[in-house]
Amino acid sequence: MMIADDIRVFLTVLLLVVGGLLPIVNPVGSAPLFLSMTHGSDVPTRQMLAVKIAINTFVLLMGSLVFGAFVLKIFGLSVPVVQVAGGAVLCALGWNMLNSDDTAHAVAAPAMPPDVAIMRAFYPLTLPLTVDPGAIAVAVTIGANHAHNVERIIIGLVAAVVGTTVIALCVWLAFRYAPRVAKWLGHSRLMVVMRLSAFIMLCIGVEITWNGVRALAEQVQFAPPAAVPAKSTVPAAPAEPKVP
């Protein structure tokens, strides 16, 4: 009976991590943007970037699941604040890519040096392109709802590691084979896909920012009013008559 309960807890946490984070990370939708931001890189450089981004994705998501709520508590931050700040960054990135020049992609660009590629592996290719603030906020929320039993915590941690590994593997596969898909689509159709992906990124950034602003507004609206000292209900003593 205990083994069945442990398996149930493991599957519940695994499905919660994969089902809650994989659609937000969306490696397939981020692959065209990955190609756009690494334009001019050779095949080995892009393969190296795919590995680096997958590793960074695993570390970032796992860190958000385990330590996210603790780090926010240390700095006195809240999830809505992270959503507002991160959504603004995502909006800026999507807006810049949406207004990029198509003719620049048609001209052969020099290969990106490996050291420059490594420097861009975390920002902006991992954060906020692959793991956006919405994914971090969801991961922090999932990690905050942990069990209080030590055995259940270990089982949940193992399930989180497995689920995060599955997401990182999906990221690696999508970015690893993105050049082949781009070659099959052709330049014109690839530009259309990139424009649509950039617009979707902009919309996601606006949605994340709005969710954060709305949550902050609700906190202000439902904040308890300042304590007002209550008026005394005891009747005042009658004044003593003056003695002539």
Secondary structure, DSSP 4 states (H G I P E B T S, - for coil): -HHHHHHHHHHHHHHHHHHHHHHHH-HHHHHHHHHHHTTT--HHHHHHHHHHHHHHHHHHHHHHHHHHHHHHHHTT--HHHHHHHHHHHHHHHHHHHHT--THHHHSPPPPPPHHHHHHHHHTTIIIIIIS-HHHHHHHHHHHHS--SSHHHHHHHHHHHHHHHHHHHHHHHHHHHSHHHHHHHH-HHHHHHHHHHHHHHHHHHHHHHHHHHHHHHHHHHHTPPPPP-PPPP-SPPPPPPPPP-
